């Protein structure tokens, strides 16, 4: 799914346009955001694309939803 990632004063935020969903990134698999999973504040886990160097934000990327927290 296409998502937009941006930095805010509170931290990193993900916006999912098709769901009209804005959630904060609360945990990541790797230091930084890219190349592993990221857990959002609503429990979603997204597989984030890898980049050789961190991209400038805001950025729109393809991410894959892995699981929900119950």
C-alpha positions as CSV (number, residue, x, y, z in Angstrom):
1,X,0.0,0.0,0.0
2,X,1.1,3.6,-0.6
3,X,1.9,5.5,2.6
4,X,3.3,8.9,3.3
5,X,6.0,9.2,6.0
6,X,6.9,12.5,7.6
7,X,8.7,13.9,10.7
8,X,6.6,15.8,13.2
9,X,7.6,17.5,16.5
10,X,6.2,14.4,18.2
11,X,8.1,11.9,16.1
12,X,7.7,10.0,12.8
13,X,4.1,9.8,11.5
14,X,2.7,7.6,8.8
15,X,-0.4,8.6,6.8
16,X,-2.4,5.9,4.8
17,X,-4.5,7.8,2.3
18,X,-6.8,4.9,1.4
19,X,-7.8,4.4,5.0
20,X,-7.5,8.2,6.0
21,X,-5.3,7.0,8.8
22,X,-2.6,9.0,10.6
23,X,-0.5,7.1,13.2
24,X,2.8,7.6,15.0
25,X,5.7,5.1,14.6
26,X,6.2,3.6,18.1
27,X,8.7,0.9,17.4
28,X,11.1,-0.2,14.6
29,X,13.0,-3.4,13.9
30,X,16.2,-1.6,12.9
31,X,17.7,1.7,14.0
32,X,16.0,4.3,11.8
33,X,12.9,3.4,9.9
34,X,14.0,1.8,6.7
35,X,14.6,-1.8,5.8
36,X,12.6,-3.6,8.5
37,X,9.3,-3.5,10.2
38,X,7.7,-0.5,11.9
39,X,4.9,-0.7,14.5
40,X,2.3,2.0,14.4
41,X,0.4,3.4,17.5
42,X,-2.7,1.5,16.3
43,X,-0.9,-1.8,16.4
44,X,-0.3,-2.2,12.6
45,X,3.1,-3.5,11.5
46,X,4.4,-2.4,8.2
47,X,7.3,-3.8,6.2
48,X,9.3,-0.7,5.2
49,X,11.4,-0.4,2.1
50,X,15.2,-0.3,2.3
51,X,17.2,2.7,1.1
52,X,21.0,2.9,0.9
53,X,20.7,6.3,2.6
54,X,17.8,7.7,4.6
55,X,15.5,9.7,2.2
56,X,14.4,13.2,2.7
57,X,10.9,13.5,4.3
58,X,8.1,13.7,3.7
59,X,8.2,10.8,1.3
60,X,5.6,8.5,-0.3
61,X,6.6,4.8,-0.4
62,X,5.1,1.3,-0.9
63,X,4.9,-0.6,2.4
64,X,3.3,-4.0,3.2
65,X,1.1,-4.5,6.2
66,X,2.2,-7.5,8.2
67,X,0.0,-7.9,11.2
68,X,-2.3,-6.2,13.8
69,X,-2.0,-6.2,17.6
70,X,-5.0,-7.6,19.3
